[in-house]
Amino acid sequence: MPNAEHIAPSLYEKRKAVYPKAVDGFYRRLKWAIMAVTLAIYYVTPWLRWDRGPYAPDQAVLVDLANRRFYMFAIEIWPHEFYYVAGLLVMAGIGLFLVTSAVGRAWCGYACPQTVWTDLYQHVERFIDGDRNAQFRLDKAPWGPAKIAKRLTKWGIWLLIAVATGGAWVFYFADAPTLLKDLLALDAAPVAYGSIAVLTATTFILGGFMREQVCVYMCPWPRIQTAMLDEKSLIVTYKDWRGEPRGHGLKKTQTATLAETGDCIDCLQCVSVCPTGIDIREGPQIGCITCALCIDACDKVMAQIGKPRGLIDYASAEDADRERAGAPARPVIRLLLRPRTIAYLLVWTGIGAAMLFALGTRTRLDISAQQDRNPLYVRLADGTIRNSFTVKVRNMEARPRAVEIGMDGLVGAVLWTGGARPAATRTLRIEVPADSVAKQRVFVGAGAAGAVREPFAFTVRALDAEGGRGRGDAQFERPEATP
């Protein structure tokens, strides 16, 4: 057995439970409002209806995997238009860059799903167990009927929230009312129950028990965001030049002279309300999610002891140095509107405007053609060369449409669908169902004289009053001429 003196120390520290204290103030009320809005959007959106006519689903937001469609109110995205989804993801990324460079980790502090659900779980915990001190006492108390009842009640409510969270997610992928009936009747697909189970478990565990560990250890964003912060970014800052040396209690601060102590009385209220359990007075750190609850707590204490607010406040490193030197802080708008944030905003706006323009001008009728490769061509009895194509006509309207398929180029060529070759026909008429793709095998015949590979195009034209056109490139293959 190795000598105890040579046993390597543990590199891991046991988690210290965090019991955030309830606080009231501007930023706490802002968090309440954002939590209400985000949760309402998440839970309510699948139940919103949007009339798209008799041939399309009426769910406002739907990811229809079976039919490979994405619906968002009046917008319908097809598989070949996935670049719109990519554009939305790029906009989301640039939006995060913009927010982070302007106001630090505001996304993490207010709108991140982990933050929102953890905050909701903590409010449930305070309602059942009491505030910070009561939670301390309950955790240290031996297990008994009262503690078991409180634990089961709290966990039961957490579980209901988690089930509602997982259930709401699957409603985005199927008609919500129909899926709910199937779920309750135990007739839904196994993947639906599996998805709800996984999301229920992750919500329950991450929001109820891991909490700040997700933000500090699991999430990559705290590491990435440091590259987007600079000396002009607004972050939650403890103004040590004003707070130090600490007074260590209200009575001692009142009896000491201003030269002996700063405004901080070491009341630890900023630590008590922090959802990740950090001490903001130690400076910027990875555990700070910029929720600003410490600002609310500190401002309340400053009001009680007759000191000006803002000992802990949103401030940039540049303005912190200015205040330290005695200069007044600059207006917030000047910190937000600066070259870096304006550049992010212009890029974000440009991508959004380009996507809106593309959505507004995109064609609702399209055609593409794939040539049969075996055989590449056939020489008919009269010397005509025939090529075969599988033509796909995409109707992106929520109604059936009659269309005409034609050709552009390939002078003298004829077009037919099967059986005997017609005389000098360059167009075909077909019916395309609503919101679908119609496949049609067609033959193109042309003379043997000409290029070995001659480009041309299939065209499609809607025959209704609204019209619409599409074009798909192809090429006609001929055998090489014999000498």
N, C-alpha and C positions, 0 to 999 in steps of 0.2 A: 504494500500500500504506500503511495507516494507521501512524502513528508508534507504536512499541512502548510508549512511555510512556502512550499513551491507550487501550491494550487493556484492556478490563474484566476484572477478576479473575474466576476461575471460582467459581461459587456452589456447586459440588458437590465433595465430598471423596471420594477413592477409598476404598473399603471397606478397613478394616484387619482382617485375618483374626484371629479369636478362637480361641485354643487353650486351652480350659478344662482345668485340672489336676484330676486325680482327688482326691477327698477322702472321708474317712469321718467319720461322726458321726450324731447323732440325725436331723437333717433329711435327710441323704443316704439314710439307711435308710428314712425315711418316704417319700421320693421313689421308692425302689426298690419299696416295698410298693404305693404308689398306681399306679405304672407297671405292675406285674404285674397288679393287679386290673383296671385299665382296658383293657389290651391283651387280657386273658382274656375280659372281657365282650364286647369288639368282635369278636374272632375266633371265639369259641365260640357266642355267642347264636344265630346262624342255624342251628346244627346241633341245637339243643334241640328236642325233640318235645313235643307237647301233644295228647292225644286229645280231639277234638271230635266224634267220631262219624263215620259213613260219608259224611256229606254236606258236610263242611267240611275244609279242609287241617289237617294235623297238625303244622305248623311253629309253634313257640311264639311267635315274633315274625315277622310277615310283613306287608309292605305290598303288598297284592294290587291293583295298579293295574288289571289287566284286569277284575276284578269289583268294583272300587271298594270295597275293604274294608281295614281295618287291624286286625290281630289282635295281641294282646299277652296271652299265656297265656289266662286265662279271659275276657278282655275282647275284645269285637268292636265296632268302631266302623264305622258306616255313613256314607255321604256326608252324609245330612241331620243327622248328629250331629258334624259337624266342629267344633262349638264345644268338644267335649272336647279336641281337638288344640290349639285356640286357648287353652284353659285351661291345658294343659300348657306351652305356650310362655310364657304369662303367669307361671306358677309358676317356670319357668326364669329369666325375667328378674328376678323379685322375689328368687329365690334368689341370683342374682349380686349384686343390690343388698345383700342381707343379708350375704353373705360379704365383699364389698368394704368395707362400712361397719364390719364387725367386725375383719377381719384383712387389709385391703388387697387386693392382687392375688394372693391365695392360689390362685384359679382359674388364673391365668396361670402361676404357679410350679409347680403340681403336677398339674393335671388337664386343661389345655388340650391338644387334639390336637397342635398345633404343638410344644408343650413336650414331650409324651410321646414323639413320634416323633423329634424332634431329640435328645432324651436317649438314646434307643435307638441312633440313628445315631452319636452321640458315643462310646458304649461300644464299638460295633463298630470305630470308628476307633482307639480306644486299644488294642483287642485286636490290630489289624493293624499300626498305625504306631507304637505306644508312647504314652507319656504326653506331657505338654506339651512338654518339652524335645526329646524325640525327634521330635515333629511339626515343631517349628521346624527342626531340622537336616534332616529329610527334605524339607521344602518348599524349602529353600535349596540342597539337593544337586542336581547336574546329573542329567538323565534318563539312566538306565542300566537294565540288566536287573532289578536289585533293586527300584528305585523303580517301574518299570513293573509288575512282578509284584505289588507291594503295592497300587498304585493299582487295578489290574484286579481284584484279590481284594476290596478294600474296596468298590469300585463294584458288583461282582457281588453281594455280600451285600446292599448297599443296594437294588439292583434287585429281588432276591428278596423283600425286606421290602416294597418298594413294590408289587410284583405281588400279594403276599398281601393287602396293604391294599386295593387296588382290587378284587380278587376277592371279599374278604369283604363289601364294600359291596353288590355286586350280588346276593349271596345273600339279602339282606334283602327283595328284591323278587320272588323266585320260590322254588319248592321247592329247597332247597340241594342235596340229593343228585342230583336230576334235572338241575339246571342245571350242576352240576360235570361230569356225564357228557356233557352236550351241549357244554360248552366244550371238553373234551378231545377229543371226536369232531368238533369244528369244525362242529357242527350248531346252535349257539346263535344267537339273533337278533343281527344286526349291532349293535344298540344296546348289548347286553351287552359285546361286545368293545370298542366305542367308549368306554363308561363305564370299563371297566377300564384302557384306555390312558390316558385323561385323568387318572384318579385315580393311576395309577402314575407318570405324569410329574410331577404336582403334588407327590406325596409325595417322590419322588426329588429334585426340585429344591429344594423348600421345606425339607425336613428335612436334605438333604445339603449344600446350597451356600448357601442364603439365610439360614437359621437366624434369628439375632438381627435381621436386617433385616426379617423379617416382623413381629416383635414391636414394633420401634421405628418402622417406616415404614408398613407395610401395614395393621396391625390398628387399628381405631378404638377398641378398648376402653381403651387407656391414656389417651386423651383424655377419654373419657366418665367413667371411674372417678374422676377428680379431683373431680367434682361430688358424689360419694358419700362421699368421705373428709372427716373432720373432725378436730379436735384430740384426739378420744377414740379414733380408729381405731388399731389395732395395726399398725405397719409396721416393716420392718427399719431399724434406726436405729444410726448410729455416734455414740457418746456422746463428742463432742469435748471436753467439759469434763473428761473423765477421760483421754482419749488425748493431748491436746495439751499442750505442744509435743512433737512426736514425737522418739523417741530415736535414730532413724537407725542401728539395728543393736543387737544384743544386748549386745556388749561395752561400747559407749559408754553404753548405758542402765544397765548394772551399775555403772559407775564414776561416773556422774553422781548428783547428789542428787535426791530426789523433787521438790524445788522447781524443779529445772531442766527435767525431762522428765516427760511423761505415760506412760501404759502402752503406747501405740502405739510399736512399734519400727520402723515403716515397712518391714516385711518383704514387703509387697505380696501376701501370701497371699490376702487377701480379693479382690484383683483377679485373681489367677491362676486362682481357681476359678469366677469369675463366668461364666455361659454367655453373657452379653451383653457382657462386657468392660468394665463400668463400674467406677468407683471409688466404693464406697458412702460413703467418707469425705467426698465432695463434697456429701453431702446427698441428699434425695429427688430422683429424676430419672426421666424417662420410660422409660429403659432397664431400670430395676429391675423384675423380675417377681416379687419377693418369694419367691424359691426358698429363701432362707436358707442357702445353701451357704457364704456368707461367714461366717455365725455359726459353723458347724462348723470352718472353717479358723482363725478368730480364737480360738475357745475352745481349740483344740489348741495354738496358740502361747502363749496365756496360761498354760496348764498347764505348758508347758516352761520358762517364765521365772518361774514362781511367783507369778503375778498372778491375781486372781479372774476368773472367766469373766464374759461379758456386756459386754465393751467394744463389741461389735456384738451387738445383741439385738433381739427384738421389743419395741417400746415405743411408746406413744402420745406425741404432741407435748405433751399435758398432763402426763403422767408424766415426760417428759424434763425439763420445766421444774421439776417437783418434785424430781427427783433432782439437778438442777443446783444447787438451793437447799439440798440436804442432807437433804431429807425422804425417807423410805422409799417405794419403789414400792408401789402398791396391788395387791391380788390381781387376777389376770387375769380371774377370773369377774366382778368388778365392772366391768371395762372391756367385757366381752362383753354382759352383761345390763344394758342401759341403755335409756332410752325409745325411741331410734331403732331399735335392733336388735330390741327387743321388738315395736315396731309392725310392722316388716317381717315378723317371725316370725308374728305374729297374722294378718296379711293372707295370708301364704303358707299357713298352716295352715287358715285359713277357706276359701280357694279350694279347697284339696285336699279338705277335709271336704265342701264343697258338691258337688264333682264325684263323690266316692264315694257320697254320698247319692243323687245323680241317677242314677248307674249302678245302684245297688241297687234303685231304685224305678221305673226306666223300664219302659215296656210293651214286650213282645216281639211285639205285634201292633198293626198300625196300618193306617189307611185314609185315603185322600184321593180327591177327585173333581174332575175338570175338565169343565166344561160345554161342549158343542159350541156354537160361536157361529154356525154357518151351516148350517141355520137356527137361530135362537134358540129357536123353539118351532114346533110343528105342531098345527093344529086337526084332530082326527079327525072321521070322519063322524058320530059320536054326540055331538059337541060337546066331547069330552074334549080337554084341552090336554096335549100330550106334549113333554117335554124329554128330550134325550139327554145322557148323561154317560159319560166314561171313568173308571172306578173302578179305583184301584190298591190292592191289599191287600198289605201288607208283612209277611212272615213272618220274624222274626229268630231263630227257633229252628233248630237244626241237624237238623230232621226235617220231613217233610211234615205238613201239618195240614189238616183239613177245617174250614171256617168257614162261618158264616151271615151274609150281608149283609142288613141291614134298614134301616129309616128311623125317625127320631125327629122327630115333627112332621108337618106336611102331612097333616092328618086326611083320610081317605078316599082317599088316593093309593094307586096300585098300582105294582108293580115287575116288570119282565120283561126278558129278555135278547134277544129277537128272535122273529120269526114272529108268530103271533097273540097278542093281548093276553089274559093269563089273567084269571080272575075273582077279584078281591079278594085278590091275593097281595102281601104286603108284605115277603117275605123270599126270598132266593136262597141256594142252597148251592153252594160251589165248592171245589175242591182247590187248595191253594197249595203249590208245591214247597218243599223245605227251603232256608232261607237265601236267599230270593229274593222278587221282587215279581211278583204275578200281576195282569195287566190284564184287565179285563172291561168291555165296552161294555154299558150298561144303559139302559133307557127307564123314565121315571117319568111316569105319567099321573095327572092330577088334574082336578077340575071347573074350569069357566071362571070361576066366581064366586070372588072372593078378591083379594088384593093383587096388584099388577102384579109385584112382586118379594117373594116370601114365603120367608123363611129356614127351612131345616130342616137335618137332619144325616143323613149315612149312618153306620150303625153296623156293626161287625163283631164277631162272637163266636165264639171257638174252640169246637168241638164235642167236644174230647177231655176227659179227666178233669182236666187241669191248668187248663183254661179260659184266660181272657184276653180282654180287650175293647179296642176302639178306636173312635174317633169322628172324623169329618171333616165340617166345615161345608160347606154348599152353599146355593144359592138356586134357587127355582123361578120361572120367567119366564112371565107371561101377557100376552096383548094387552090394551091399554087398552080399557075398556068404551066402546062407542059410545053417544052420547046418544039 
